[in-house]
Amino acid sequence: MKALEEKIRRDGQVRPGNILKVDSFLNHQMDINFINEIGKEFYRLFGDRPVTKILTVEASGIGIACITAQYFHVPVVFAKKAKSLNLDGSLYITQVKSYTHNRTFDVILSKKFLNADDHVLIIDDFLANGCAVNGLLNIIEEAGATLEGVGIVIEKGFQEGGKDLRAKGVNLKSLAIIKSMSDSDIEFEEQE
Amino acid sequence: MKALEEKIRRDGQVRPGNILKVDSFLNHQMDINFINEIGKEFYRLFGDRPVTKILTVEASGIGIACITAQYFHVPVVFAKKAKSLNLDGSLYITQVKSYTHNRTFDVILSKKFLNADDHVLIIDDFLANGCAVNGLLNIIEEAGATLEGVGIVIEKGFQEGGKDLRAKGVNLKSLAIIKSMSDSDIEFEEQE
């Protein structure tokens, strides 16, 4: 998505430790008009699939998933990162390591909201090592649901998450794939 | 908002400890068509204010804030509940007690995304004791920004948060205010 690559080049900031800050428009402050363009692009890429639910994980995926869901006319379900007293005992539970926060946490989803009849599109802001997406894949498998695709806004192509998912045959589409990045330049992989 | 009251009566579940579960449409699974109606109602209530930013706190407020922001054509900024390695040192920080999770955590917002020129509408899913909203008010005050209003989907009118905010003169509008609730019935306060 050319407009996204331009926005990342213009507004993104590269930090030590392969961190790309896009918090001015994507995951702290959110440019809702631009995220609508992202939602339309996800619909262009996955709109032919019989999606019944969009699945993401809190927190930064939620807003993108909600805007995107408007084009698919399906509900969003977001997995939660900590056991809340508001959640019933009947839960899907998987573990996810967060390199950003440098810890492992449980990711939980109420069994009421995902079952074998569901056709799921996963949406998230970033894909690096793939821990979050793989956690959601575990939940989808446990539910017996069908994975229709994984839509990522920004993939760090120099980390393994995307390669591993594609090797597994996952229908993964990333709107921008970073080949390399430094203080001075961000290079993207060519896309159709 | 009558449609919301009906949905809470139909789909909400009252749990011990004054917990109202609305996770089938609001804060775990999200009914995006219905949340659009909520966003339109917030625009009806606050659309006359010169709002420049919608402020919420992760996680369950984010989706509602993003859908609502489409009607105001302004960005969303969401405060984060834990210090992320991705955040700069230049932060607004306040403490919020969560009765749901039974712990106190830091709520942080990058100073880049809120300043004295901003006119802020706070949006959140629930208001009970008001800890989350008061934390956001501290951040708005520290930023020197102007509070234009607080829009809440469900207020627990039998707890003190709403009364305290109105006593402070805050322009608080809750789409549904619960007067009392039990396994058998949920009673709402009359609204214009």
Interface residues (C-beta under 8 A of the other chain):
Chain A: R15 G17 I19 K21 D23 S24 H28 Q29 M30 D31 I32 N33 I35 N36 E58 A59 I62 G63 A65 C66 I67 A69 Q70 H73 V74 P75 V76 V77 F78 K80 K81 A82 S84 L85 N86 L87 T100 H101 N102 L109 S110 K112 F113
Chain B: R15 G17 I19 K21 D23 S24 H28 Q29 M30 D31 I32 N33 I35 N36 E58 A59 I62 G63 A65 C66 I67 A69 Q70 H73 V74 P75 V76 V77 F78 K80 K81 A82 S84 L85 N86 L87 T100 H101 N102 L109 S110 K112 F113
